[in-house]
Amino acid sequence: MRLGVMYDRDLPPEQLIPFARTLDETSVDDLWVVEDLGWTGGISSAATALAVTSRLRVGLGIAPAPLRNPALLAMELGNLARVHPGRLAAGIGHGVQEWMRQVGAAVPSPLGLLEETITAVGELLRGRAVTLHGTSVHLDEVALVHPPAEPPPLLAGVKGPRSLALSGRVAQGTIIPEGVGPEQLPGVRERIGGGEDHELVVFTFLHIGSGTAEVTRSAVEGQAGFLGVAPADVAMASGTAEEAAAHVKALWAAGADSVAVRPIGPDPLGQVTALLSAL
């Protein structure tokens, strides 16, 4: 069972360096960086976090397939994996469709594009020459000159039933978005299928202290819209440190291999420290 921490997209990019260095001195396993339209680039954030740490696994959550040509994405991931072997996990997803339309990157079949992208990137990272003429991805004898000796795991950041099944077929893991509770995870696992080595990563909001509803309202309402549920149904690790720890433990018990908390509100590192003490 792994514990990760997300560097929230609203935090200033320059604070990622001291944040990552501080986490590197704790028992946290993973640091997750994000790639959301208008906020920050995931590859540059991952490279920064890897460069200033020595122990943490750094997760990219999540590169949108419509914005990332698979050859270029494989080149970037392969470079990071060679420089920091065994310390990278790469999430790839459909991208938020509204954002993809904003930048002219929407595709007719997000599902097909994601499968073709994960498949192509995985083959390239294994050092193979790839020829693929799919619905959206077209490669002719493309290969990496410097493939990594230890390819990073590719995880699909998805939520729908067909996308979960796709992840089980082609990815080494699945990233579940914030708001999914422990009671839902057995069903998620069943939809994914995959083997015993398929890693299930669950993101969850974290807020330790009073006034949780007020502090987290904006994030929870936005996530409720993304998930298509009522705000009250967005599960999170909140309340006292012990209550937050109980939620994390429940996610592990329900089948999560890794839980990545996303601290909301002031003093994110203080909240992580409190959570670690309770765990």
C-alpha positions in Angstrom: 0.0 0.0 0.0 1.4 3.4 -1.1 0.6 6.9 0.0 1.0 9.8 -2.4 0.5 13.5 -2.2 -0.7 15.7 -5.1 0.8 19.2 -5.6 -2.4 21.1 -6.1 -2.6 23.0 -9.4 -3.5 26.3 -7.6 -0.2 26.4 -5.7 2.5 28.6 -7.3 4.8 26.5 -9.6 8.0 27.8 -7.9 6.8 26.3 -4.6 6.9 22.8 -6.0 10.7 22.7 -5.3 10.5 23.1 -1.5 7.3 21.1 -1.4 9.0 18.1 -3.1 12.1 18.4 -1.0 10.1 18.4 2.2 8.1 15.3 1.1 11.3 13.5 0.2 12.2 13.6 3.8 9.0 11.9 5.0 7.5 8.4 4.6 5.3 9.5 1.7 5.8 7.2 -1.3 4.7 9.3 -4.3 4.4 12.9 -5.4 1.8 13.6 -8.1 1.9 16.6 -10.4 -0.9 17.7 -12.7 -1.4 18.9 -16.3 -4.6 20.9 -16.5 -5.3 23.5 -19.2 -4.0 26.9 -18.2 -2.3 25.7 -15.0 1.1 24.0 -15.5 2.7 21.5 -17.8 3.0 18.0 -16.4 6.3 17.0 -18.0 8.1 20.1 -16.8 6.6 19.7 -13.3 7.6 16.0 -13.1 11.2 16.8 -14.3 11.5 19.5 -11.7 10.2 17.3 -8.9 12.5 14.4 -9.9 15.5 16.7 -10.1 15.2 18.0 -6.6 14.4 14.7 -4.9 16.2 11.4 -4.5 13.6 8.9 -3.2 10.0 9.8 -4.2 8.3 8.3 -7.1 6.9 11.1 -9.2 3.5 10.6 -10.9 2.3 12.5 -13.9 -1.4 13.0 -13.5 -2.6 13.2 -16.1 -1.2 13.9 -19.7 -4.2 14.4 -22.1 -3.8 12.2 -25.1 -5.3 14.7 -27.5 -2.5 17.3 -26.6 0.4 14.8 -26.6 1.7 13.2 -29.8 2.6 9.7 -28.7 6.1 9.9 -30.2 6.9 13.1 -28.4 5.3 11.8 -25.2 7.4 8.7 -25.3 10.6 10.8 -25.9 9.9 12.9 -22.9 8.9 10.0 -20.6 11.9 7.9 -21.8 14.3 10.8 -21.1 12.9 11.1 -17.5 13.0 7.4 -17.0 16.6 7.1 -18.0 17.7 10.0 -15.8 15.7 8.9 -12.8 15.2 5.1 -13.2 12.4 3.5 -11.3 11.0 6.8 -10.0 8.4 7.8 -12.7 4.8 6.8 -13.1 3.0 8.3 -16.2 -0.7 8.9 -16.3 -2.4 9.4 -19.6 -6.1 10.3 -20.0 -8.8 11.5 -22.4 -8.4 15.1 -21.4 -11.3 17.1 -20.2 -13.4 17.4 -23.4 -14.4 21.0 -22.9 -10.7 21.9 -22.6 -9.8 19.9 -25.6 -12.4 21.8 -27.6 -11.1 25.1 -26.4 -7.7 24.4 -27.9 -8.9 22.7 -31.1 -7.8 19.2 -30.0 -11.1 17.4 -29.6 -11.2 14.1 -31.5 -14.1 12.0 -32.8 -13.2 9.0 -30.7 -11.4 9.8 -27.3 -11.6 6.1 -26.4 -9.8 5.0 -29.6 -7.2 7.7 -29.3 -6.4 6.8 -25.7 -6.0 3.1 -26.5 -3.8 3.9 -29.5 -1.7 6.4 -27.6 -1.0 4.1 -24.6 -0.3 1.2 -26.9 2.2 3.2 -29.0 3.9 4.9 -26.1 4.3 1.6 -24.3 5.9 0.0 -27.3 8.2 2.9 -27.9 9.4 2.9 -24.3 10.2 -0.8 -24.6 12.6 0.0 -27.4 10.5 -1.2 -30.3 10.0 0.3 -33.7 6.4 1.2 -34.0 4.2 1.3 -37.1 0.6 2.1 -36.3 -2.1 3.5 -38.5 -5.1 3.8 -36.3 -8.1 6.0 -36.1 -6.1 8.9 -34.6 -2.4 7.8 -34.3 -0.2 7.4 -37.3 3.4 6.3 -36.9 5.8 4.9 -39.5 8.8 2.9 -38.1 9.3 5.3 -35.2 11.7 4.2 -32.5 13.5 5.8 -29.5 17.3 6.1 -29.9 17.7 6.1 -26.1 14.9 3.9 -24.7 15.0 3.4 -20.9 16.3 0.2 -19.4 13.3 0.4 -17.0 10.2 1.7 -18.8 7.9 3.6 -16.5 4.5 2.2 -15.9 1.7 3.8 -17.9 -1.5 4.4 -16.0 -4.8 5.4 -17.6 -6.6 8.3 -15.9 -10.2 7.3 -16.6 -13.6 6.9 -14.9 -16.2 5.5 -17.4 -16.9 1.7 -17.7 -15.5 1.4 -21.2 -12.5 3.4 -20.3 -11.8 1.4 -17.2 -12.0 -1.8 -19.3 -9.6 -0.2 -21.8 -7.2 0.5 -19.0 -7.2 -3.1 -17.9 -6.3 -4.1 -21.5 -3.5 -1.8 -22.3 -2.2 0.0 -19.2 -0.1 -1.0 -16.2 -2.4 0.9 -13.9 -5.5 3.0 -13.5 -5.9 6.4 -11.8 -9.3 7.1 -10.3 -10.3 10.7 -9.8 -11.0 12.5 -6.6 -14.4 11.8 -5.1 -14.7 8.1 -5.5 -15.3 6.3 -2.2 -14.2 2.9 -0.8 -17.7 1.4 -1.4 -17.3 2.0 -5.1 -13.8 0.5 -5.6 -14.7 -3.2 -5.8 -16.9 -2.4 -8.8 -14.2 -0.3 -10.3 -11.7 -3.2 -9.9 -14.2 -5.5 -11.5 -14.6 -3.2 -14.6 -10.9 -2.8 -15.0 -10.0 -6.5 -14.9 -6.3 -6.8 -15.7 -3.8 -8.8 -13.7 -2.7 -8.8 -10.1 0.1 -6.3 -11.1 -2.3 -3.7 -12.4 -1.9 -0.8 -10.0 -5.0 1.1 -8.8 -4.3 4.6 -7.8 -7.1 6.6 -6.1 -6.9 10.4 -5.8 -8.8 11.9 -2.8 -9.3 15.4 -1.4 -7.7 16.0 2.0 -8.8 18.6 4.5 -7.8 18.3 8.1 -9.4 20.8 10.5 -12.6 22.7 11.0 -14.7 24.3 8.3 -14.2 21.6 5.8 -17.4 22.4 3.8 -16.5 26.0 3.4 -12.9 25.4 2.5 -13.5 22.7 0.0 -16.8 23.9 -1.5 -15.4 25.1 -4.8 -13.3 22.0 -5.4 -16.1 19.6 -4.3 -18.7 21.3 -6.5 -16.4 21.2 -9.5 -15.6 17.6 -9.0 -19.2 16.7 -8.5 -20.0 18.1 -11.9 -17.1 16.2 -13.4 -18.2 12.9 -11.9 -21.9 13.6 -12.5 -22.9 13.2 -8.8 -24.2 15.4 -6.0 -21.6 17.4 -4.0 -22.6 15.4 -0.9 -21.6 12.2 -2.7 -18.0 13.4 -3.3 -16.0 11.2 -0.9 -12.9 12.8 0.8 -10.5 12.4 3.6 -11.6 15.1 6.0 -12.3 16.1 9.6 -9.7 15.2 12.3 -6.4 13.6 11.3 -7.8 10.3 12.6 -10.9 10.6 10.5 -8.9 11.4 7.4 -6.6 8.5 8.1 -9.6 6.2 8.5 -10.8 7.2 5.0 -7.4 6.5 3.5 -7.3 3.1 5.2 -10.8 2.3 3.9 -9.6 3.0 0.4 -6.7 0.7 0.8 -8.9 -2.0 2.3 -11.3 -1.6 -0.6 -8.6 -2.4 -3.2 -6.6 0.8 -3.8 -2.9 0.0 -4.2 -2.0 3.7 -3.8 -4.0 6.6 -2.3 -2.9 10.1 -3.4 -4.2 12.8 -1.2 -4.9 16.3 -2.6 -4.6 18.8 0.3 -7.2 21.6 0.1 -6.9 24.8 2.1 -4.0 26.4 4.0 -0.9 24.6 5.1 -1.0 21.5 2.8 2.3 20.1 4.2 1.0 20.5 7.7 -2.1 18.5 6.8 0.1 15.8 5.3 2.2 15.7 8.4 -0.9 15.3 10.6 -2.2 12.6 8.3 1.1 10.7 8.5 1.0 10.9 12.3 -2.5 9.5 12.4 -1.6 6.7 10.0 
